[in-house]
Amino acid sequence: MVMPRQIIPGQVVPGQLTAVPATVAPANFEIGTLLTSIMPLIMLIMVFMMLKPMLAGMAEAAK
């Protein structure tokens, strides 16, 4: 029976994926990635800002 090698804490084994804390952003996270990710939210807010006067006018006309 072959005994497994002793692994020392902190040792990286070949093929192991190292864990990164969730609070640490990866180094390649650039401002462009951030802007691209929030762009749909910005566009949605702008659409509702344009629709707000129209909805207010329709509510006023319905009175």
PQR file with spaces between the fields and no chain letter, atoms N, CA, C, O and H, PARSE charges and radii, in Angstrom:
ATOM       1  N    MET     1       0.842   -1.191    0.000 -0.4000 1.5000
ATOM       2  CA   MET     1       0.000    0.000    0.000 -0.0000 2.0000
ATOM       3  C    MET     1       0.877    1.241    0.000  0.5500 1.7000
ATOM       4  O    MET     1       1.795    1.360    0.812 -0.5500 1.4000
ATOM       5  N    VAL     2       0.595    2.163   -0.912 -0.4000 1.5000
ATOM       6  CA   VAL     2       1.393    3.386   -1.024 -0.0000 2.0000
ATOM       7  C    VAL     2       0.763    4.452   -0.135  0.5500 1.7000
ATOM       8  O    VAL     2      -0.426    4.747   -0.246 -0.5500 1.4000
ATOM       9  H    VAL     2      -0.150    2.066   -1.572  0.4000 1.0000
ATOM      10  N    MET     3       1.573    5.019    0.742 -0.4000 1.5000
ATOM      11  CA   MET     3       1.087    6.072    1.638 -0.0000 2.0000
ATOM      12  C    MET     3       1.200    7.416    0.921  0.5500 1.7000
ATOM      13  O    MET     3       2.200    7.670    0.250 -0.5500 1.4000
ATOM      14  H    MET     3       2.539    4.778    0.832  0.4000 1.0000
ATOM      15  N    PRO     4       0.185    8.284    1.053 -0.5600 1.5000
ATOM      16  CA   PRO     4       0.289    9.614    0.429  0.2800 2.0000
ATOM      17  C    PRO     4       1.357   10.452    1.115  0.5500 1.7000
ATOM      18  O    PRO     4       1.614   10.309    2.311 -0.5500 1.4000
ATOM      19  N    ARG     5       1.981   11.339    0.320 -0.4000 1.5000
ATOM      20  CA   ARG     5       3.010   12.207    0.893 -0.0000 2.0000
ATOM      21  C    ARG     5       2.387   13.161    1.889  0.5500 1.7000
ATOM      22  O    ARG     5       1.216   13.526    1.776 -0.5500 1.4000
ATOM      23  H    ARG     5       1.773   11.455   -0.651  0.4000 1.0000
ATOM      24  N    GLN     6       3.186   13.560    2.867 -0.4000 1.5000
ATOM      25  CA   GLN     6       2.721   14.531    3.858 -0.0000 2.0000
ATOM      26  C    GLN     6       2.678   15.913    3.210  0.5500 1.7000
ATOM      27  O    GLN     6       3.662   16.354    2.616 -0.5500 1.4000
ATOM      28  H    GLN     6       4.137   13.264    2.959  0.4000 1.0000
ATOM      29  N    ILE     7       1.538   16.595    3.326 -0.4000 1.5000
ATOM      30  CA   ILE     7       1.397   17.937    2.759 -0.0000 2.0000
ATOM      31  C    ILE     7       1.495   18.943    3.888  0.5500 1.7000
ATOM      32  O    ILE     7       0.759   18.868    4.872 -0.5500 1.4000
ATOM      33  H    ILE     7       0.739   16.237    3.808  0.4000 1.0000
ATOM      34  N    ILE     8       2.407   19.877    3.735 -0.4000 1.5000
ATOM      35  CA   ILE     8       2.632   20.914    4.747 -0.0000 2.0000
ATOM      36  C    ILE     8       1.618   22.031    4.521  0.5500 1.7000
ATOM      37  O    ILE     8       1.349   22.384    3.373 -0.5500 1.4000
ATOM      38  H    ILE     8       3.005   19.937    2.936  0.4000 1.0000
ATOM      39  N    PRO     9       1.042   22.605    5.602 -0.5600 1.5000
ATOM      40  CA   PRO     9       0.125   23.740    5.405  0.2800 2.0000
ATOM      41  C    PRO     9       0.804   24.881    4.656  0.5500 1.7000
ATOM      42  O    PRO     9       1.930   25.260    4.977 -0.5500 1.4000
ATOM      43  N    GLY    10       0.115   25.422    3.662 -0.4000 1.5000
ATOM      44  CA   GLY    10       0.686   26.482    2.847 -0.0000 2.0000
ATOM      45  C    GLY    10       1.371   25.982    1.598  0.5500 1.7000
ATOM      46  O    GLY    10       1.725   26.772    0.723 -0.5500 1.4000
ATOM      47  H    GLY    10      -0.800   25.113    3.402  0.4000 1.0000
ATOM      48  N    GLN    11       1.563   24.670    1.504 -0.4000 1.5000
ATOM      49  CA   GLN    11       2.230   24.099    0.338 -0.0000 2.0000
ATOM      50  C    GLN    11       1.246   24.017   -0.826  0.5500 1.7000
ATOM      51  O    GLN    11       0.084   23.654   -0.645 -0.5500 1.4000
ATOM      52  H    GLN    11       1.275   24.029    2.215  0.4000 1.0000
ATOM      53  N    VAL    12       1.722   24.355   -2.009 -0.4000 1.5000
ATOM      54  CA   VAL    12       0.885   24.280   -3.208 -0.0000 2.0000
ATOM      55  C    VAL    12       1.214   22.988   -3.935  0.5500 1.7000
ATOM      56  O    VAL    12       2.360   22.742   -4.312 -0.5500 1.4000
ATOM      57  H    VAL    12       2.666   24.649   -2.156  0.4000 1.0000
ATOM      58  N    VAL    13       0.190   22.170   -4.125 -0.4000 1.5000
ATOM      59  CA   VAL    13       0.348   20.885   -4.793 -0.0000 2.0000
ATOM      60  C    VAL    13       0.126   21.098   -6.291  0.5500 1.7000
ATOM      61  O    VAL    13      -0.724   21.910   -6.658 -0.5500 1.4000
ATOM      62  H    VAL    13      -0.740   22.370   -3.819  0.4000 1.0000
ATOM      63  N    PRO    14       0.850   20.408   -7.167 -0.5600 1.5000
ATOM      64  CA   PRO    14       0.616   20.556   -8.612  0.2800 2.0000
ATOM      65  C    PRO    14      -0.843   20.278   -8.972  0.5500 1.7000
ATOM      66  O    PRO    14      -1.409   19.265   -8.561 -0.5500 1.4000
ATOM      67  N    GLY    15      -1.448   21.187   -9.743 -0.4000 1.5000
ATOM      68  CA   GLY    15      -2.834   21.054  -10.126 -0.0000 2.0000
ATOM      69  C    GLY    15      -3.808   21.688   -9.158  0.5500 1.7000
ATOM      70  O    GLY    15      -5.017   21.673   -9.389 -0.5500 1.4000
ATOM      71  H    GLY    15      -0.989   22.010  -10.077  0.4000 1.0000
ATOM      72  N    GLN    16      -3.288   22.247   -8.071 -0.4000 1.5000
ATOM      73  CA   GLN    16      -4.163   22.858   -7.062 -0.0000 2.0000
ATOM      74  C    GLN    16      -4.550   24.264   -7.492  0.5500 1.7000
ATOM      75  O    GLN    16      -3.732   25.009   -8.032 -0.5500 1.4000
ATOM      76  H    GLN    16      -2.306   22.259   -7.884  0.4000 1.0000
ATOM      77  N    LEU    17      -5.816   24.621   -7.244 -0.4000 1.5000
ATOM      78  CA   LEU    17      -6.274   25.979   -7.501 -0.0000 2.0000
ATOM      79  C    LEU    17      -6.169   26.765   -6.198  0.5500 1.7000
ATOM      80  O    LEU    17      -6.742   26.372   -5.182 -0.5500 1.4000
ATOM      81  H    LEU    17      -6.480   24.016   -6.806  0.4000 1.0000
ATOM      82  N    THR    18      -5.446   27.862   -6.232 -0.4000 1.5000
ATOM      83  CA   THR    18      -5.279   28.660   -5.019 -0.0000 2.0000
ATOM      84  C    THR    18      -6.516   29.515   -4.801  0.5500 1.7000
ATOM      85  O    THR    18      -7.054   30.093   -5.745 -0.5500 1.4000
ATOM      86  H    THR    18      -4.980   28.182   -7.057  0.4000 1.0000
ATOM      87  N    ALA    19      -6.958   29.593   -3.568 -0.4000 1.5000
ATOM      88  CA   ALA    19      -8.150   30.370   -3.219 -0.0000 2.0000
ATOM      89  C    ALA    19      -7.759   31.816   -2.947  0.5500 1.7000
ATOM      90  O    ALA    19      -6.716   32.091   -2.353 -0.5500 1.4000
ATOM      91  H    ALA    19      -6.520   29.123   -2.802  0.4000 1.0000
ATOM      92  N    VAL    20      -8.614   32.740   -3.393 -0.4000 1.5000
ATOM      93  CA   VAL    20      -8.400   34.168   -3.152 -0.0000 2.0000
ATOM      94  C    VAL    20      -9.569   34.659   -2.316  0.5500 1.7000
ATOM      95  O    VAL    20     -10.715   34.330   -2.625 -0.5500 1.4000
ATOM      96  H    VAL    20      -9.461   32.517   -3.876  0.4000 1.0000
ATOM      97  N    PRO    21      -9.321   35.436   -1.268 -0.5600 1.5000
ATOM      98  CA   PRO    21     -10.448   35.959   -0.473  0.2800 2.0000
ATOM      99  C    PRO    21     -11.402   36.783   -1.337  0.5500 1.7000
ATOM     100  O    PRO    21     -10.970   37.450   -2.277 -0.5500 1.4000
ATOM     101  N    ALA    22     -12.684   36.736   -1.023 -0.4000 1.5000
ATOM     102  CA   ALA    22     -13.694   37.417   -1.830 -0.0000 2.0000
ATOM     103  C    ALA    22     -13.541   38.935   -1.776  0.5500 1.7000
ATOM     104  O    ALA    22     -13.998   39.639   -2.676 -0.5500 1.4000
ATOM     105  H    ALA    22     -13.035   36.194   -0.260  0.4000 1.0000
ATOM     106  N    THR    23     -12.895   39.441   -0.718 -0.4000 1.5000
ATOM     107  CA   THR    23     -12.756   40.892   -0.585 -0.0000 2.0000
ATOM     108  C    THR    23     -11.658   41.449   -1.485  0.5500 1.7000
ATOM     109  O    THR    23     -11.630   42.649   -1.756 -0.5500 1.4000
ATOM     110  H    THR    23     -12.523   38.869    0.013  0.4000 1.0000
ATOM     111  N    VAL    24     -10.761   40.595   -1.945 -0.4000 1.5000
ATOM     112  CA   VAL    24      -9.645   41.054   -2.778 -0.0000 2.0000
ATOM     113  C    VAL    24     -10.051   40.962   -4.241  0.5500 1.7000
ATOM     114  O    VAL    24     -10.371   39.878   -4.730 -0.5500 1.4000
ATOM     115  H    VAL    24     -10.784   39.620   -1.725  0.4000 1.0000
ATOM     116  N    ALA    25     -10.040   42.091   -4.944 -0.4000 1.5000
ATOM     117  CA   ALA    25     -10.385   42.099   -6.364 -0.0000 2.0000
ATOM     118  C    ALA    25      -9.191   41.591   -7.168  0.5500 1.7000
ATOM     119  O    ALA    25      -8.049   41.893   -6.823 -0.5500 1.4000
ATOM     120  H    ALA    25      -9.780   42.971   -4.547  0.4000 1.0000
ATOM     121  N    PRO    26      -9.433   40.831   -8.227 -0.5600 1.5000
ATOM     122  CA   PRO    26      -8.309   40.386   -9.056  0.2800 2.0000
ATOM     123  C    PRO    26      -7.592   41.572   -9.698  0.5500 1.7000
ATOM     124  O    PRO    26      -8.184   42.628   -9.919 -0.5500 1.4000
ATOM     125  N    ALA    27      -6.327   41.381   -9.987 -0.4000 1.5000
ATOM     126  CA   ALA    27      -5.492   42.484  -10.473 -0.0000 2.0000
ATOM     127  C    ALA    27      -5.930   42.984  -11.844  0.5500 1.7000
ATOM     128  O    ALA    27      -5.717   44.152  -12.170 -0.5500 1.4000
ATOM     129  H    ALA    27      -5.845   40.523   -9.808  0.4000 1.0000
ATOM     130  N    ASN    28      -6.540   42.115  -12.654 -0.4000 1.5000
ATOM     131  CA   ASN    28      -6.908   42.529  -14.012 -0.0000 2.0000
ATOM     132  C    ASN    28      -8.279   43.196  -14.072  0.5500 1.7000
ATOM     133  O    ASN    28      -8.797   43.413  -15.167 -0.5500 1.4000
ATOM     134  H    ASN    28      -6.713   41.166  -12.389  0.4000 1.0000
ATOM     135  N    PHE    29      -8.880   43.526  -12.937 -0.4000 1.5000
ATOM     136  CA   PHE    29     -10.200   44.177  -12.913 -0.0000 2.0000
ATOM     137  C    PHE    29      -9.995   45.660  -13.149  0.5500 1.7000
ATOM     138  O    PHE    29      -9.602   46.391  -12.239 -0.5500 1.4000
ATOM     139  H    PHE    29      -8.460   43.350  -12.047  0.4000 1.0000
ATOM     140  N    GLU    30     -10.260   46.104  -14.363 -0.4000 1.5000
ATOM     141  CA   GLU    30      -9.988   47.491  -14.729 -0.0000 2.0000
ATOM     142  C    GLU    30     -11.254   48.322  -14.676  0.5500 1.7000
ATOM     143  O    GLU    30     -12.350   47.793  -14.490 -0.5500 1.4000
ATOM     144  H    GLU    30     -10.579   45.511  -15.101  0.4000 1.0000
ATOM     145  N    ILE    31     -11.098   49.620  -14.838 -0.4000 1.5000
ATOM     146  CA   ILE    31     -12.244   50.528  -14.806 -0.0000 2.0000
ATOM     147  C    ILE    31     -13.170   50.254  -15.987  0.5500 1.7000
ATOM     148  O    ILE    31     -14.381   50.445  -15.872 -0.5500 1.4000
ATOM     149  H    ILE    31     -10.208   50.050  -14.988  0.4000 1.0000
ATOM     150  N    GLY    32     -12.633   49.816  -17.106 -0.4000 1.5000
ATOM     151  CA   GLY    32     -13.461   49.487  -18.264 -0.0000 2.0000
ATOM     152  C    GLY    32     -14.400   48.334  -17.981  0.5500 1.7000
ATOM     153  O    GLY    32     -15.553   48.336  -18.411 -0.5500 1.4000
ATOM     154  H    GLY    32     -11.650   49.661  -17.200  0.4000 1.0000
ATOM     155  N    THR    33     -13.897   47.342  -17.251 -0.4000 1.5000
ATOM     156  CA   THR    33     -14.740   46.203  -16.877 -0.0000 2.0000
ATOM     157  C    THR    33     -15.858   46.658  -15.957  0.5500 1.7000
ATOM     158  O    THR    33     -16.996   46.204  -16.081 -0.5500 1.4000
ATOM     159  H    THR    33     -12.960   47.340  -16.901  0.4000 1.0000
ATOM     160  N    LEU    34     -15.536   47.553  -15.037 -0.4000 1.5000
ATOM     161  CA   LEU    34     -16.547   48.072  -14.115 -0.0000 2.0000
ATOM     162  C    LEU    34     -17.625   48.841  -14.872  0.5500 1.7000
ATOM     163  O    LEU    34     -18.816   48.651  -14.625 -0.5500 1.4000
ATOM     164  H    LEU    34     -14.612   47.922  -14.937  0.4000 1.0000
ATOM     165  N    LEU    35     -17.209   49.708  -15.793 -0.4000 1.5000
ATOM     166  CA   LEU    35     -18.173   50.497  -16.562 -0.0000 2.0000
ATOM     167  C    LEU    35     -19.042   49.606  -17.441  0.5500 1.7000
ATOM     168  O    LEU    35     -20.240   49.846  -17.586 -0.5500 1.4000
ATOM     169  H    LEU    35     -16.242   49.862  -15.993  0.4000 1.0000
ATOM     170  N    THR    36     -18.438   48.587  -18.020 -0.4000 1.5000
ATOM     171  CA   THR    36     -19.195   47.670  -18.871 -0.0000 2.0000
ATOM     172  C    THR    36     -20.225   46.906  -18.057  0.5500 1.7000
ATOM     173  O    THR    36     -21.323   46.631  -18.540 -0.5500 1.4000
ATOM     174  H    THR    36     -17.465   48.392  -17.902  0.4000 1.0000
ATOM     175  N    SER    37     -19.874   46.563  -16.825 -0.4000 1.5000
ATOM     176  CA   SER    37     -20.795   45.775  -16.013 -0.0000 2.0000
ATOM     177  C    SER    37     -21.971   46.599  -15.517  0.5500 1.7000
ATOM     178  O    SER    37     -23.058   46.053  -15.330 -0.5500 1.4000
ATOM     179  H    SER    37     -18.982   46.787  -16.433  0.4000 1.0000
ATOM     180  N    ILE    38     -21.787   47.919  -15.295 -0.4000 1.5000
ATOM     181  CA   ILE    38     -22.894   48.730  -14.784 -0.0000 2.0000
ATOM     182  C    ILE    38     -23.614   49.495  -15.890  0.5500 1.7000
ATOM     183  O    ILE    38     -24.570   50.219  -15.612 -0.5500 1.4000
ATOM     184  H    ILE    38     -20.903   48.362  -15.447  0.4000 1.0000
ATOM     185  N    MET    39     -23.177   49.348  -17.133 -0.4000 1.5000
ATOM     186  CA   MET    39     -23.802   50.076  -18.240 -0.0000 2.0000
ATOM     187  C    MET    39     -25.293   49.755  -18.405  0.5500 1.7000
ATOM     188  O    MET    39     -26.072   50.686  -18.608 -0.5500 1.4000
ATOM     189  H    MET    39     -22.400   48.760  -17.359  0.4000 1.0000
ATOM     190  N    PRO    40     -25.737   48.491  -18.328 -0.5600 1.5000
ATOM     191  CA   PRO    40     -27.188   48.242  -18.448  0.2800 2.0000
ATOM     192  C    PRO    40     -27.998   48.940  -17.366  0.5500 1.7000
ATOM     193  O    PRO    40     -29.098   49.423  -17.634 -0.5500 1.4000
ATOM     194  N    LEU    41     -27.475   49.000  -16.159 -0.4000 1.5000
ATOM     195  CA   LEU    41     -28.175   49.692  -15.076 -0.0000 2.0000
ATOM     196  C    LEU    41     -28.292   51.183  -15.370  0.5500 1.7000
ATOM     197  O    LEU    41     -29.343   51.783  -15.145 -0.5500 1.4000
ATOM     198  H    LEU    41     -26.581   48.607  -15.942  0.4000 1.0000
ATOM     199  N    ILE    42     -27.217   51.779  -15.871 -0.4000 1.5000
ATOM     200  CA   ILE    42     -27.238   53.206  -16.208 -0.0000 2.0000
ATOM     201  C    ILE    42     -28.261   53.472  -17.316  0.5500 1.7000
ATOM     202  O    ILE    42     -29.011   54.447  -17.251 -0.5500 1.4000
ATOM     203  H    ILE    42     -26.363   51.292  -16.054  0.4000 1.0000
ATOM     204  N    MET    43     -28.290   52.607  -18.326 -0.4000 1.5000
ATOM     205  CA   MET    43     -29.236   52.796  -19.426 -0.0000 2.0000
ATOM     206  C    MET    43     -30.681   52.655  -18.944  0.5500 1.7000
ATOM     207  O    MET    43     -31.556   53.402  -19.381 -0.5500 1.4000
ATOM     208  H    MET    43     -27.682   51.815  -18.379  0.4000 1.0000
ATOM     209  N    LEU    44     -30.931   51.704  -18.049 -0.4000 1.5000
ATOM     210  CA   LEU    44     -32.276   51.523  -17.509 -0.0000 2.0000
ATOM     211  C    LEU    44     -32.723   52.755  -16.727  0.5500 1.7000
ATOM     212  O    LEU    44     -33.867   53.191  -16.849 -0.5500 1.4000
ATOM     213  H    LEU    44     -30.220   51.097  -17.693  0.4000 1.0000
ATOM     214  N    ILE    45     -31.822   53.311  -15.929 -0.4000 1.5000
ATOM     215  CA   ILE    45     -32.140   54.525  -15.165 -0.0000 2.0000
ATOM     216  C    ILE    45     -32.452   55.680  -16.121  0.5500 1.7000
ATOM     217  O    ILE    45     -33.388   56.444  -15.887 -0.5500 1.4000
ATOM     218  H    ILE    45     -30.892   52.957  -15.830  0.4000 1.0000
ATOM     219  N    MET    46     -31.673   55.807  -17.195 -0.4000 1.5000
ATOM     220  CA   MET    46     -31.904   56.893  -18.151 -0.0000 2.0000
ATOM     221  C    MET    46     -33.253   56.737  -18.853  0.5500 1.7000
ATOM     222  O    MET    46     -33.945   57.727  -19.089 -0.5500 1.4000
ATOM     223  H    MET    46     -30.913   55.185  -17.385  0.4000 1.0000
ATOM     224  N    VAL    47     -33.629   55.505  -19.187 -0.4000 1.5000
ATOM     225  CA   VAL    47     -34.927   55.269  -19.830 -0.0000 2.0000
ATOM     226  C    VAL    47     -36.059   55.686  -18.904  0.5500 1.7000
ATOM     227  O    VAL    47     -37.009   56.336  -19.341 -0.5500 1.4000
ATOM     228  H    VAL    47     -33.067   54.700  -18.996  0.4000 1.0000
ATOM     229  N    PHE    48     -35.969   55.319  -17.628 -0.4000 1.5000
ATOM     230  CA   PHE    48     -37.036   55.695  -16.698 -0.0000 2.0000
ATOM     231  C    PHE    48     -37.057   57.189  -16.432  0.5500 1.7000
ATOM     232  O    PHE    48     -38.116   57.755  -16.161 -0.5500 1.4000
ATOM     233  H    PHE    48     -35.198   54.791  -17.273  0.4000 1.0000
ATOM     234  N    MET    49     -35.888   57.843  -16.506 -0.4000 1.5000
ATOM     235  CA   MET    49     -35.868   59.303  -16.354 -0.0000 2.0000
ATOM     236  C    MET    49     -36.594   59.967  -17.526  0.5500 1.7000
ATOM     237  O    MET    49     -37.256   60.990  -17.350 -0.5500 1.4000
ATOM     238  H    MET    49     -35.028   57.383  -16.726  0.4000 1.0000
ATOM     239  N    MET    50     -36.467   59.380  -18.729 -0.4000 1.5000
ATOM     240  CA   MET    50     -37.170   59.937  -19.885 -0.0000 2.0000
ATOM     241  C    MET    50     -38.669   59.649  -19.820  0.5500 1.7000
ATOM     242  O    MET    50     -39.474   60.475  -20.251 -0.5500 1.4000
ATOM     243  H    MET    50     -35.929   58.550  -18.872  0.4000 1.0000
ATOM     244  N    LEU    51     -39.051   58.492  -19.289 -0.4000 1.5000
ATOM     245  CA   LEU    51     -40.462   58.121  -19.237 -0.0000 2.0000
ATOM     246  C    LEU    51     -41.217   58.812  -18.107  0.5500 1.7000
ATOM     247  O    LEU    51     -42.442   58.922  -18.163 -0.5500 1.4000
ATOM     248  H    LEU    51     -38.398   57.821  -18.939  0.4000 1.0000
ATOM     249  N    LYS    52     -40.508   59.275  -17.088 -0.4000 1.5000
ATOM     250  CA   LYS    52     -41.177   59.845  -15.912 -0.0000 2.0000
ATOM     251  C    LYS    52     -42.099   61.022  -16.258  0.5500 1.7000
ATOM     252  O    LYS    52     -43.235   61.034  -15.784 -0.5500 1.4000
ATOM     253  H    LYS    52     -39.513   59.186  -17.043  0.4000 1.0000
ATOM     254  N    PRO    53     -41.674   62.014  -17.057 -0.5600 1.5000
ATOM     255  CA   PRO    53     -42.600   63.107  -17.404  0.2800 2.0000
ATOM     256  C    PRO    53     -43.823   62.625  -18.185  0.5500 1.7000
ATOM     257  O    PRO    53     -44.929   63.129  -17.995 -0.5500 1.4000
ATOM     258  N    MET    54     -43.614   61.651  -19.059 -0.4000 1.5000
ATOM     259  CA   MET    54     -44.738   61.131  -19.828 -0.0000 2.0000
ATOM     260  C    MET    54     -45.745   60.442  -18.908  0.5500 1.7000
ATOM     261  O    MET    54     -46.953   60.627  -19.055 -0.5500 1.4000
ATOM     262  H    MET    54     -42.715   61.241  -19.213  0.4000 1.0000
ATOM     263  N    LEU    55     -45.249   59.653  -17.968 -0.4000 1.5000
ATOM     264  CA   LEU    55     -46.142   58.969  -17.037 -0.0000 2.0000
ATOM     265  C    LEU    55     -46.857   59.968  -16.138  0.5500 1.7000
ATOM     266  O    LEU    55     -48.030   59.786  -15.811 -0.5500 1.4000
ATOM     267  H    LEU    55     -44.267   59.502  -17.849  0.4000 1.0000
ATOM     268  N    ALA    56     -46.146   61.030  -15.737 -0.4000 1.5000
ATOM     269  CA   ALA    56     -46.777   62.063  -14.911 -0.0000 2.0000
ATOM     270  C    ALA    56     -47.881   62.763  -15.705  0.5500 1.7000
ATOM     271  O    ALA    56     -48.946   63.049  -15.157 -0.5500 1.4000
ATOM     272  H    ALA    56     -45.194   61.178  -16.003  0.4000 1.0000
ATOM     273  N    GLY    57     -47.641   63.040  -16.985 -0.4000 1.5000
ATOM     274  CA   GLY    57     -48.651   63.671  -17.824 -0.0000 2.0000
ATOM     275  C    GLY    57     -49.861   62.783  -18.036  0.5500 1.7000
ATOM     276  O    GLY    57     -50.994   63.264  -18.051 -0.5500 1.4000
ATOM     277  H    GLY    57     -46.776   62.807  -17.430  0.4000 1.0000
ATOM     278  N    MET    58     -49.627   61.483  -18.200 -0.4000 1.5000
ATOM     279  CA   MET    58     -50.743   60.555  -18.377 -0.0000 2.0000
ATOM     280  C    MET    58     -51.567   60.451  -17.096  0.5500 1.7000
ATOM     281  O    MET    58     -52.792   60.336  -17.150 -0.5500 1.4000
ATOM     282  H    MET    58     -48.706   61.092  -18.187  0.4000 1.0000
ATOM     283  N    ALA    59     -50.898   60.490  -15.951 -0.4000 1.5000
ATOM     284  CA   ALA    59     -51.615   60.431  -14.674 -0.0000 2.0000
ATOM     285  C    ALA    59     -52.438   61.699  -14.472  0.5500 1.7000
ATOM     286  O    ALA    59     -53.547   61.654  -13.940 -0.5500 1.4000
ATOM     287  H    ALA    59     -49.903   60.583  -15.907  0.4000 1.0000
ATOM     288  N    GLU    60     -51.879   62.835  -14.903 -0.4000 1.5000
ATOM     289  CA   GLU    60     -52.600   64.112  -14.775 -0.0000 2.0000
ATOM     290  C    GLU    60     -53.817   64.127  -15.700  0.5500 1.7000
ATOM     291  O    GLU    60     -54.875   64.633  -15.327 -0.5500 1.4000
ATOM     292  H    GLU    60     -50.978   62.871  -15.335  0.4000 1.0000
ATOM     293  N    ALA    61     -53.670   63.580  -16.894 -0.4000 1.5000
ATOM     294  CA   ALA    61     -54.771   63.572  -17.859 -0.0000 2.0000
ATOM     295  C    ALA    61     -55.886   62.622  -17.433  0.5500 1.7000
ATOM     296  O    ALA    61     -57.043   62.806  -17.810 -0.5500 1.4000
ATOM     297  H    ALA    61     -52.810   63.170  -17.198  0.4000 1.0000
ATOM     298  N    ALA    62     -55.536   61.613  -16.653 -0.4000 1.5000
ATOM     299  CA   ALA    62     -56.535   60.632  -16.229 -0.0000 2.0000
ATOM     300  C    ALA    62     -57.398   61.154  -15.089  0.5500 1.7000
ATOM     301  O    ALA    62     -58.406   60.538  -14.743 -0.5500 1.4000
ATOM     302  H    ALA    62     -54.595   61.464  -16.347  0.4000 1.0000
ATOM     303  N    LYS    63     -57.013   62.279  -14.503 -0.4000 1.5000
ATOM     304  CA   LYS    63     -57.790   62.824  -13.369 -0.0000 2.0000
ATOM     305  C    LYS    63     -59.090   63.432  -13.842  0.5500 1.7000
ATOM     306  O    LYS    63     -59.868   63.935  -13.031 -0.5500 1.4000
ATOM     307  H    LYS    63     -56.194   62.779  -14.783  0.4000 1.0000
